[in-house]
Amino acid sequence: MTPAQLSRTVLHTVRRAVEDDELCVAVPERVTVRTPPRPGCGDYATNVALQLARARGDALVIAEVLRRRLVRTPGIARVDVAAPGFLNITLEAASHTQLVQAVLSQGPDYGRGDALAGVSVPVGTGDEVRAALVAHVVRGLVAACGGVVVAGDGPVVRPSPLSGRDLLTRLGPDAARWALLRPAAHDLPDTAPARLLSQREDNPLFRVRYAHARVRGLMRNAHRLGITSAPGVYDHPAEAALLALLADHPRTLEAAARHRAPDRLARHLVATADAFFPFQDLLGDLFRDPARDRFHDVCPPPPSGERKPSAVHRSRLALAEAVGAVLAGGLHLLGISAPRHL
């Protein structure tokens, strides 16, 4: 069950509860589900009970009504109510498999859709380099989410301290775009070449692009060894962290488009890359870098002796491939290249 499917499931549950006279509330147009901010709170959380209680009723009572109904839904393993009225939803293991399958089937287009169908987002024009770039990227994000761009003001951002020509000369196109898109609108862009062009762990842009390059390296190595990816069961904490970020990708795209804030997407890509590196160690000797240095692209050795690829290797390879698709798609929407080698 994808986040979009779960959102529709929760909305349908509210509608059925109203039709059965178990709730007396106005059915909302949409319901938002999000990844909980803390571990141990399920796979997703929704504040729909709080949203409904604003008009009428007690949030905890509404949440309990919805909990009893949701827990009977196929694909949902558990639903807990948390004060002041949140619903924490844990999916069955098969749902994680379906999520990875969904990402792989859509590739870099995963997360695009019709979340903003019928929504008009005002976007202005301007000559200042950062404002113009942010507006251009927002137009692409809105289109990717099925919305419509209309003439308007903004988004308002702090201007770049350098001209577009100077940025390109000092940083090149990829780092220049990252410098202007990564900071929040009210923050001054960091245009220091020493930080933006550094191929080191402390450079977020490098981490994102390197994570994508590592995924491509893993896939090349798997192909050479005749190993195919196959989504399976995911129960390791490092896997759960990645799955949560993949699941949250469509919502991130929608929020970045709706709020005209490409920095939200950039931060999400950094978080996904950072979660990928600990997960990479789970692939074990099959894909381990002999130098044991994740920031040097050395091709790992093939399995030796009795060490053969297992179903776990194949499922984790599928998850890595899904991560690569999300990173590539996100970088593309920001207008930044996703290298196969770095």
N, C-alpha and C positions, 0 to 999 in steps of 0.2 A: 504494500500500500504506500503510494507516494504521498508527500505532504498535500498536494492538490486534491488527491482522492480522499485523504483523511478530512480535509477541510469540508469537502462536499458531504462526506458521511456525517460529520457533526451537524452541519446545517440541515441535512435531511432528518436527523434525529430530533432536532428542535422542532421542525415542522410537524413530524408525526406526533410528538408530545402535545403540541398545540391542537392538532386535529382530534386527538383522543381526549381532549379536555383535561389533561394532566398538568398542563401549564397554561396560564392566561397571560400571554405576552405577545408583542408584535414580533413576527419572524424577521430577523435581519436579512439584508441583501447578501451579506457575505460573512464568513467566519474565518478568523485567522488562527492558525496553529503554528507554534514556534518551538524551536529546540530549547529546552529548559536551560537556564543559566548555570545550574549546578548539577553534577552527577547524582544519580540516585533518585531523580524525579521523573523517571520514565523517558520515553523517546521523544515525546512531544507534549506540549502544554497549550491549553487554550483558556482565555479569559471570558468565554462566551457567557458564562453564568453571571459574571460581574456586569457584562454589557447588558444583559437582559434585566438585571436587577435594578439598573438605574431608573428604568421606567416603572417597574412594579415588582415587588416580591423580595424575598431574602435570597441572597446569592448562594448561600450554602444549601438551602432547600432546593433551589433550581439545579445546582450542581449535582445533588444526590439523585434527582429525577433523571437527569441526563446520564449520570454514571450507570445507573441500573440498566438503561437502554443500550448504551454504548458497549458495555462489557459483553453483550450477547452478539455483537457484530463480528462476523468472520474476519480474521486478520488481526483482531485486537485481543491481546492476552490479558490485560489488566487495566483498570481505570481507578485512580485514587483521587479523592477530593482533598485539596489543601487550602487552608485559610488564606485569604478571606473568601475564596470561591473559585480557585483554579481547578481545572481538571488535568491531571497528569496521566497521559496515555502511554502504555507500553504495548508495542506491537509484537505479534508472533514472529518467531525467527524467520519464517518464510517471507515476511514483509521486507526484511533487509535484503534478502536475495532478489526480490522483485525490484527493489530500488536500484541495485547495481545493474540488473538487466535493463531497466528503463534508461539509465544513463548510457549504457553501452549501445542500446538500440538507437538513441538519438545523437550520440556522439557530442561534438562541440556545441550542437544546438540545444542540448539539455538545458532546461530552465526557461527557454523561450516559450511563448504561448499567448493566451488571451486574457491574462490576469487583469489587464487594463482596458479590456474591450469596452467601448463606450465612454472612456475617460479621456478628457482633453487636458493636455499638460501645456501651460504657457511657456514658451521659450523665446527669448529675445535675440537680438543680433548686436554685434559690437565689434570694434576694431582692436580692442586690447587683447593681447594674445591668449591670456589665460581664460578670460570670459568667452572668447570665441571658441576655444578648444572645448571647454566644458559644455557649452551649448551644443556643439557638434556631436559630442559623445552622448549627451542626454537625448538628442533626437534619435540616435541609434538604439539606445536603451528603451525608449518609449515604443519605438517600432517593434522591437524584439518582444515586448510584452503586449502587443496588440492595441496600444493606445494611439491617440492622435495628437500631434503637435500643432498648437495654434499660436499665432503671434501674441507676444506679451512681453513682460519685463523679466529680466534675469535669465538664469540664476545669478545672484550677486556673489562675487568672489573677490578676495583681496588680489590686486593686480600683481603680475610677475615683476620682479626687480630687473629682469633682463628682457630685451626684445626677442621676438621669435628667431631672428637671424642669429643673435648671439647664443641663444639656447641651443640651436642646431649645431653651431660651430663648436661649442664647448662640450655638448653632451651627446649629440647624435639624436635621431628621431625617437628611439624607444625611451631612453633615459629622460629626454626632454618632456615627452608626454607624461611619464610617470611623475616627474617633478611637479608638474602642474595639476595632475589629477589625483594623486595620492593624498595630499593634505585636505582637511576639511575646508569648506569655503572661507571660513573666517581666519584660517591660518596662513601665514606667509610661506610660500614655497621655498624649499631648500634646493638651491641650484648648484651646490658645491660638487664639482666633478670628482673630487677625492672620495666622496661618499657614494655618489650615484653610479659611478663607473667601476667601483671596487668589486672584484670577484671574491668576496669574502662573506662569511656568515652574517656579519652585522649589516649587510646591505639587503633590505627587504626585496627589492626588485630582482637582485641576483638569486635570492632564495626561491622566489616564485618561478623564474625561468629555469633555474637549475633543477628544481623538482620536476618540471615538465620534461626536461632533457633526460633526467634519470629514468622517468617512466618509459620514455622512448627507448632508452638503452636496455631496460629490462625486457621490453617487448621484442627487441631485436635478438637478445640473447635467448629468450624463450623460443622464438622462431627457429633459431639455429639448432636448438636442442630438440625441436619437434614437440614442444610443450604448448598446449592450447589453454586459454583461460576459460573458466567455467564458474560462474557465481555459485556459492554454496552457503554454508552456515558460518555466521560471524558472531563470535562471543568473546573475543579478546578486547580489553579496554582500549587498546590502540586502534583496533578496527572500529569500535563503537564511536570513538572520537571522529574518525574520518567519515563514517556513515552519517553522523549528525550534521557535519558540514556539507556533505553532498546533498542531503535532504533539504538543507536550508538554502541551497543555491537559488532555486526559483524565487523564493521570497526575497532574497537579497537583491536579485535583478529587479523585481517589482518595486522594492523600496527605493533602490537607486534611481529608478526611472520616475517614480511618483514624487519623490522629494528632490529630484534634479541634483543628485549627489553621487557622482561616479566614485567618490572616495569610499563609499560603502562597499562597492564591488572590489576596489583595490584592497581594502582591509580584509575582506573575505578571502581573497586569493592568498594573501599572506598567511592567514590562519590555516587555510587548507594545506599550503606548502609546509608550514611548520608541523602540522599533524602528520604529514606524510613521512617525514624523515624517521621518527621513532617506529612507525609502522613498517618501513622498509626493512628494518632489522628482523622482523618476523619471517621474512622469506628465507632466512637461514642460509646455509651453505650453497643452496641452489643458485642464489643470485648475489652472494655476498661479495663485496669489494675486497680483494685480498689486502689492499692497503688499509682497510677499515677506516677510511677517511671519506665521509660522505660528501665532502666538498672537493673531491678530485674525481673526474669522470674516467675511472679505470674499469675496463670491462671485466666483470667477475668470471671466474673459471667455471667450466661445466661441472655437473655433479660427478663424483668419482666413487669407485668402489661400489658398495651396496646402497649408497645414498641415491634414491630415485625420487622423482617428483610424485607427490601424493595429491589427493583431492584437496587437501588444505593448501598446498602450493598453488594449485590451479584456481582455487577460490580467491586466494589473496592476490594472485596475478590479475584476476578480473577486477578486483577492487582497485589495484594500482592503475589499471587501464582506465577505469572510471575517473580516477583522480586526474589523470592526464587529460581526459576529455574536458573536464570542468575547467582546468587551468587554461587549456588552449582556447576554449570558448570565451572565458572571461577576459583573457588578454586580447583576443580579437575584438571584443566589444570596446575595449579601451584603445584600440588601434596600435597595440604593441605586439611585436612578433613573438612567437612561441617556438624557439629553436629546437631542433631534433638533437643537436650536439651543442655543447657549451664548454 
